[in-house]
Amino acid sequence: MQLVVARIGRAHGIKGEVTVEVRTDEPELRLGPGAVLATDPASVGPLTIETGRVHSGRLLLRFEGVRDRTGAEALRNTLLIAEVDPEELPEEEDEYYDHQLMDLDVVTTDGEEIGRITEISHLPSQDLFIVERPDGSEVMIPFVGDIVTEIDLEEQRAVIDPPPGLIDDRAEIASARDAEDQQQDQDQGQDQDQDQGPASKDEA
Protein backbone atom coordinates (compact mmCIF):
# COMPACT_ATOMS: atom_id res chain seq x y z
CA MET A 1 0.00 0.00 0.00
CA GLN A 2 1.32 3.43 -0.93
CA LEU A 3 0.86 6.27 1.57
CA VAL A 4 1.76 9.94 1.35
CA VAL A 5 4.20 10.63 4.18
CA ALA A 6 5.29 14.21 3.41
CA ARG A 7 5.09 17.14 1.04
CA ILE A 8 8.23 18.99 0.04
CA GLY A 9 8.22 22.71 0.83
CA ARG A 10 10.66 25.47 0.00
CA ALA A 11 14.42 25.16 -0.28
CA HIS A 12 16.49 25.82 2.83
CA GLY A 13 19.94 27.30 2.38
CA ILE A 14 22.12 26.70 -0.67
CA LYS A 15 23.20 23.06 -0.22
CA GLY A 16 20.09 21.26 -1.44
CA GLU A 17 18.08 20.94 1.77
CA VAL A 18 14.30 21.30 1.69
CA THR A 19 11.64 21.81 4.33
CA VAL A 20 8.94 19.15 4.45
CA GLU A 21 5.36 19.08 5.67
CA VAL A 22 5.24 15.79 7.57
CA ARG A 23 2.14 13.65 7.03
CA THR A 24 3.09 10.64 9.11
CA ASP A 25 3.21 9.93 12.83
CA GLU A 26 6.49 8.07 12.34
CA PRO A 27 8.84 10.45 10.53
CA GLU A 28 11.88 8.75 12.07
CA LEU A 29 10.82 5.51 10.35
CA ARG A 30 9.38 6.78 7.06
CA LEU A 31 11.70 9.74 6.49
CA GLY A 32 15.01 8.51 7.82
CA PRO A 33 18.33 8.51 5.91
CA GLY A 34 18.40 5.78 3.29
CA ALA A 35 14.63 5.69 2.77
CA VAL A 36 13.65 5.44 -0.89
CA LEU A 37 10.36 7.18 -1.66
CA ALA A 38 8.14 7.32 -4.69
CA THR A 39 6.85 10.75 -5.70
CA ASP A 40 3.88 12.56 -7.11
CA PRO A 41 4.56 13.63 -9.83
CA ALA A 42 6.23 10.29 -10.53
CA SER A 43 8.71 11.86 -12.96
CA VAL A 44 10.54 13.55 -10.07
CA GLY A 45 11.39 10.32 -8.25
CA PRO A 46 12.14 8.01 -6.78
CA LEU A 47 14.06 10.04 -4.21
CA THR A 48 16.52 8.65 -1.66
CA ILE A 49 16.91 10.56 1.59
CA GLU A 50 20.55 11.33 2.30
CA THR A 51 20.27 13.38 5.49
CA GLY A 52 17.59 14.72 7.79
CA ARG A 53 17.58 17.14 10.69
CA VAL A 54 15.19 19.33 12.66
CA HIS A 55 15.68 23.10 12.45
CA SER A 56 13.41 25.58 14.27
CA GLY A 57 10.76 22.91 14.64
CA ARG A 58 10.76 21.97 10.95
CA LEU A 59 12.14 18.79 9.41
CA LEU A 60 14.80 19.41 6.78
CA LEU A 61 15.75 16.72 4.27
CA ARG A 62 18.42 16.42 1.61
CA PHE A 63 18.14 13.90 -1.19
CA GLU A 64 20.85 12.07 -3.04
CA GLY A 65 21.86 13.95 -6.18
CA VAL A 66 20.40 17.28 -5.03
CA ARG A 67 23.29 19.58 -4.17
CA ASP A 68 22.12 23.16 -4.63
CA ARG A 69 19.19 25.49 -4.05
CA THR A 70 18.05 25.30 -7.67
CA GLY A 71 17.69 21.53 -7.48
CA ALA A 72 15.89 21.81 -4.14
CA GLU A 73 13.43 24.41 -5.43
CA ALA A 74 12.60 22.12 -8.37
CA LEU A 75 11.20 19.61 -5.87
CA ARG A 76 8.79 22.06 -4.23
CA ASN A 77 5.23 20.72 -3.68
CA THR A 78 6.28 17.16 -4.56
CA LEU A 79 4.51 14.50 -2.49
CA LEU A 80 6.68 11.79 -0.92
CA ILE A 81 5.12 8.33 -0.95
CA ALA A 82 6.16 5.30 1.11
CA GLU A 83 5.31 1.66 0.49
CA VAL A 84 3.62 0.33 3.63
CA ASP A 85 2.37 -3.16 4.44
CA PRO A 86 -1.42 -2.75 4.90
CA GLU A 87 -1.30 -5.25 7.78
CA GLU A 88 1.35 -3.26 9.62
CA LEU A 89 0.17 -1.61 12.84
CA PRO A 90 1.74 1.14 14.97
CA GLU A 91 3.69 0.06 18.03
CA GLU A 92 1.50 1.97 20.50
CA GLU A 93 -1.99 0.64 21.21
CA ASP A 94 -3.76 4.00 20.83
CA GLU A 95 -1.95 5.05 17.63
CA TYR A 96 -3.27 4.73 14.09
CA TYR A 97 -1.89 5.19 10.63
CA ASP A 98 -3.52 7.86 8.52
CA HIS A 99 -4.95 5.33 6.07
CA GLN A 100 -6.81 3.65 8.94
CA LEU A 101 -8.53 6.89 9.88
CA MET A 102 -9.34 8.25 6.44
CA ASP A 103 -13.04 8.11 5.49
CA LEU A 104 -14.17 7.11 8.99
CA ASP A 105 -17.66 8.38 9.82
CA VAL A 106 -17.60 10.88 12.69
CA VAL A 107 -20.49 10.79 15.17
CA THR A 108 -21.05 12.30 18.58
CA THR A 109 -21.62 10.26 21.72
CA ASP A 110 -25.32 11.15 21.29
CA GLY A 111 -25.38 9.59 17.83
CA GLU A 112 -25.39 12.84 15.82
CA GLU A 113 -23.69 12.40 12.45
CA ILE A 114 -20.98 15.03 11.92
CA GLY A 115 -19.38 13.91 8.65
CA ARG A 116 -16.39 11.88 7.48
CA ILE A 117 -12.65 12.29 7.87
CA THR A 118 -11.08 13.49 4.62
CA GLU A 119 -7.63 14.48 5.90
CA ILE A 120 -5.38 14.18 8.94
CA SER A 121 -3.27 17.25 9.66
CA HIS A 122 -0.13 16.65 11.74
CA LEU A 123 0.68 19.80 13.70
CA PRO A 124 3.56 20.25 16.16
CA SER A 125 1.15 20.45 19.11
CA GLN A 126 -1.42 17.84 18.08
CA ASP A 127 -3.07 16.03 15.19
CA LEU A 128 -6.32 17.27 13.65
CA PHE A 129 -9.09 15.44 11.81
CA ILE A 130 -10.37 17.46 8.86
CA VAL A 131 -14.02 16.40 8.68
CA GLU A 132 -16.26 17.11 5.71
CA ARG A 133 -19.85 17.75 6.79
CA PRO A 134 -22.90 16.71 4.73
CA ASP A 135 -23.35 20.30 3.50
CA GLY A 136 -19.80 20.37 2.12
CA SER A 137 -18.32 22.54 4.87
CA GLU A 138 -15.36 21.38 6.96
CA VAL A 139 -14.71 21.23 10.68
CA MET A 140 -11.42 20.50 12.47
CA ILE A 141 -11.50 17.98 15.31
CA PRO A 142 -8.41 17.76 17.58
CA PHE A 143 -7.33 14.13 17.89
CA VAL A 144 -7.11 14.14 21.69
CA GLY A 145 -8.55 11.70 24.17
CA ASP A 146 -10.91 14.21 25.79
CA ILE A 147 -12.65 14.82 22.46
CA VAL A 148 -12.18 11.65 20.40
CA THR A 149 -13.52 9.04 22.80
CA GLU A 150 -13.46 6.00 20.51
CA ILE A 151 -12.00 4.78 17.23
CA ASP A 152 -13.94 1.76 15.97
CA LEU A 153 -12.19 0.43 12.88
CA GLU A 154 -14.63 -2.46 12.50
CA GLU A 155 -17.60 -0.10 12.38
CA GLN A 156 -15.54 2.48 10.48
CA ARG A 157 -16.40 5.34 12.79
CA ALA A 158 -14.86 7.81 15.20
CA VAL A 159 -16.93 8.83 18.23
CA ILE A 160 -16.42 12.34 19.59
CA ASP A 161 -17.57 14.29 22.64
CA PRO A 162 -17.09 17.86 21.36
CA PRO A 163 -16.87 20.82 23.72
CA PRO A 164 -19.31 23.70 23.13
CA GLY A 165 -18.43 25.72 20.04
CA LEU A 166 -16.32 23.08 18.31
CA ILE A 167 -18.90 21.97 15.76
CA ASP A 168 -21.70 24.48 16.42
CA ASP A 169 -22.76 26.95 13.75
CA ARG A 170 -20.20 29.72 14.18
CA ALA A 171 -22.38 32.23 12.38
CA GLU A 172 -25.15 31.80 14.95
CA ILE A 173 -22.69 32.17 17.82
CA ALA A 174 -21.20 35.29 16.28
CA SER A 175 -24.66 36.78 15.74
CA ALA A 176 -25.57 36.17 19.36
CA ARG A 177 -22.39 37.84 20.54
CA ASP A 178 -22.87 40.77 18.18
CA ALA A 179 -26.34 41.31 19.57
CA GLU A 180 -25.01 41.20 23.11
CA ASP A 181 -22.25 43.69 22.28
CA GLN A 182 -24.73 46.07 20.68
CA GLN A 183 -26.87 45.95 23.80
CA GLN A 184 -23.81 46.70 25.93
CA ASP A 185 -22.96 49.65 23.67
CA GLN A 186 -26.41 51.09 24.19
CA ASP A 187 -26.30 50.53 27.94
CA GLN A 188 -22.86 52.09 28.33
CA GLY A 189 -23.44 54.88 25.79
CA GLN A 190 -20.13 54.30 24.01
CA ASP A 191 -18.80 52.46 20.99
CA GLN A 192 -16.95 49.19 21.48
CA ASP A 193 -15.17 46.79 19.09
CA GLN A 194 -17.21 43.72 18.16
CA ASP A 195 -16.01 40.24 19.09
CA GLN A 196 -14.59 38.32 16.15
CA GLY A 197 -16.37 35.07 16.99
CA PRO A 198 -16.07 32.19 19.42
CA ALA A 199 -12.90 31.29 21.29
CA SER A 200 -10.18 29.45 19.43
CA LYS A 201 -10.83 25.75 19.08
CA ASP A 202 -7.38 25.09 20.52
CA GLU A 203 -8.64 26.60 23.78
CA ALA A 204 -11.75 24.43 23.90
Phi and psi in degrees as a GROMACS rama.xvg file:
@    title "Ramachandran Plot"
@    xaxis  label "Phi"
@    yaxis  label "Psi"
@TYPE xy
-98.2799  131.068  GLN-2
-129.346  137.873  LEU-3
-73.2904  123.676  VAL-4
-111.389  -13.4313  VAL-5
-169.507  161.02  ALA-6
-124.832  131.484  ARG-7
-75.5073  133.075  ILE-8
-101.338  -143.77  GLY-9
-78.7916  163.405  ARG-10
-69.4615  150.591  ALA-11
-125.613  116.309  HIS-12
74.3562  -160.521  GLY-13
-119.633  9.05215  ILE-14
-109.256  17.3701  LYS-15
96.7621  2.25243  GLY-16
-76.2063  151.895  GLU-17
-132.851  150.239  VAL-18
-80.3741  152.682  THR-19
-134.07  143.61  VAL-20
-91.714  108.138  GLU-21
-74.6032  133.481  VAL-22
-125.848  32.0826  ARG-23
-140.578  149.167  THR-24
-80.1507  -7.56054  ASP-25
-125.866  61.4929  GLU-26
-61.301  -31.4595  PRO-27
-66.7971  -24.6036  GLU-28
-90.842  -46.4814  LEU-29
-83.0318  -26.6093  ARG-30
-122  29.9975  LEU-31
-85.0008  161.265  GLY-32
-53.5977  134.856  PRO-33
95.6269  -15.1079  GLY-34
-66.8542  135.127  ALA-35
-108.142  121.742  VAL-36
-121.606  137.567  LEU-37
-73.8723  168.068  ALA-38
-136.308  160.556  THR-39
-131.916  108.949  ASP-40
-72.3323  146.761  PRO-41
-63.8729  -26.3329  ALA-42
-65.7188  -19.171  SER-43
-77.5875  -30.9034  VAL-44
-109.104  -167.368  GLY-45
-72.3317  156.932  PRO-46
-116.112  137.014  LEU-47
-108.294  125.307  THR-48
-74.491  125.934  ILE-49
-94.2243  -47.7152  GLU-50
-142.154  159.169  THR-51
-149.594  142.808  GLY-52
-156.733  159.62  ARG-53
-101.562  130.248  VAL-54
-134.9  119.602  HIS-55
52.7152  40.2292  SER-56
81.9923  -0.374043  GLY-57
-112.845  141.383  ARG-58
-81.2112  128.978  LEU-59
-111.715  132.97  LEU-60
-122.776  152.296  LEU-61
-130.078  135.979  ARG-62
-105.36  150.902  PHE-63
-58.4741  133.454  GLU-64
88.1782  -7.58003  GLY-65
-106.2  112.088  VAL-66
-120.448  -5.19555  ARG-67
-142.377  173.499  ASP-68
-65.1122  -35.4398  ARG-69
-61.5775  -45.6369  THR-70
-64.6197  -36.8835  GLY-71
-67.7062  -42.9112  ALA-72
-63.7337  -29.8976  GLU-73
-66.6267  -17.998  ALA-74
-91.5866  -4.19401  LEU-75
-56.9226  136.456  ARG-76
73.686  5.74823  ASN-77
-72.8149  135.826  THR-78
-87.9512  137.624  LEU-79
-101.387  129.096  LEU-80
-123.953  127.384  ILE-81
-106.753  148.459  ALA-82
-89.2091  119.475  GLU-83
-125.689  135.551  VAL-84
-65.7032  121.722  ASP-85
-62.0751  -19.8181  PRO-86
-87.4548  -7.8424  GLU-87
-70.7886  138.047  GLU-88
-122.659  150.783  LEU-89
-61.9475  158.411  PRO-90
-69.132  -39.2305  GLU-91
-82.934  142.766  GLU-92
-62.1427  -38.4264  GLU-93
-95.2353  16.282  ASP-94
-105.042  152.229  GLU-95
-139.868  147.449  TYR-96
-79.2547  153.434  TYR-97
-54.7363  -41.1462  ASP-98
-65.9011  -21.5959  HIS-99
-75.0451  -27.6682  GLN-100
-94.1278  -23.2092  LEU-101
-61.1098  137.09  MET-102
72.3541  7.47764  ASP-103
-65.9188  141.032  LEU-104
-74.0747  137.305  ASP-105
-108.114  123.78  VAL-106
-132.452  154.876  VAL-107
-84.4836  168.55  THR-108
-62.0862  -20.1389  THR-109
-88.47  -0.576788  ASP-110
92.8982  2.91388  GLY-111
-72.5011  130.765  GLU-112
-80.6871  124.679  GLU-113
-98.4146  -42.2633  ILE-114
157.706  -151.685  GLY-115
-134.573  150.783  ARG-116
-75.7691  122.623  ILE-117
-110.454  -14.3096  THR-118
-161.212  148.064  GLU-119
-115.399  122.347  ILE-120
-103.428  122.16  SER-121
-96.723  105.226  HIS-122
-101.338  160.214  LEU-123
-57.7725  -35.3064  PRO-124
-87.2658  -33.5392  SER-125
-168.754  169.681  GLN-126
-96.4154  150.043  ASP-127
-124.494  138.561  LEU-128
-87.7939  127.602  PHE-129
-94.5257  113.644  ILE-130
-111.98  124.685  VAL-131
-88.945  123.594  GLU-132
-85.3407  162.85  ARG-133
-56.5922  -27.352  PRO-134
-86.5185  4.12097  ASP-135
93.4509  -11.1976  GLY-136
-76.7301  168.474  SER-137
-122.85  149.862  GLU-138
-135.324  144.043  VAL-139
-101.485  126.554  MET-140
-114.887  114.845  ILE-141
-62.2838  131.515  PRO-142
-85.8309  75.8648  PHE-143
-128.883  152.057  VAL-144
-59.9191  -32.1389  GLY-145
-69.1134  -22.6645  ASP-146
-106.336  -50.4358  ILE-147
-90.0111  101.136  VAL-148
-86.1613  -21.3732  THR-149
-156.754  137.673  GLU-150
-116.347  114.283  ILE-151
-113.046  96.7751  ASP-152
-70.3277  -30.5191  LEU-153
-66.8529  -41.0546  GLU-154
-88.313  -4.69636  GLU-155
56.3338  53.443  GLN-156
-148.528  154.339  ARG-157
-118.166  128.065  ALA-158
-100.854  130.136  VAL-159
-124.169  152.438  ILE-160
-122.155  81.0312  ASP-161
-74.0051  141.321  PRO-162
-72.4779  160.478  PRO-163
-55.547  134.319  PRO-164
94.7568  -13.5243  GLY-165
-71.7891  -44.1412  LEU-166
-121.903  6.981  ILE-167
-70.0238  164.212  ASP-168
-69.6717  110.842  ASP-169
-66.0847  -31.2788  ARG-170
-63.3829  -40.7685  ALA-171
-66.34  -40.4708  GLU-172
-63.7809  -44.4753  ILE-173
-62.1247  -40.924  ALA-174
-62.4187  -41.862  SER-175
-63.4109  -40.2736  ALA-176
-70.5767  -38.028  ARG-177
-60.4459  -43.2135  ASP-178
-63.1732  -40.4101  ALA-179
-65.4519  -41.3862  GLU-180
-63.947  -40.6332  ASP-181
-63.043  -38.2622  GLN-182
-65.7991  -39.3998  GLN-183
-65.4773  -37.0926  GLN-184
-59.9971  -44.5416  ASP-185
-65.6569  -41.3104  GLN-186
-66.957  -38.1392  ASP-187
-90.3246  -13.6175  GLN-188
69.3463  28.932  GLY-189
-147.62  157.255  GLN-190
-80.347  143.211  ASP-191
-135.987  152.737  GLN-192
-69.0874  141.941  ASP-193
-78.7664  148.127  GLN-194
-64.3359  150.62  ASP-195
-93.7196  7.3226  GLN-196
129.229  -170.726  GLY-197
-69.1948  166.946  PRO-198
-61.8083  154.739  ALA-199
-56.2014  140.452  SER-200
-61.5628  -28.1852  LYS-201
-65.0749  -20.9771  ASP-202
-92.5048  -6.47029  GLU-203
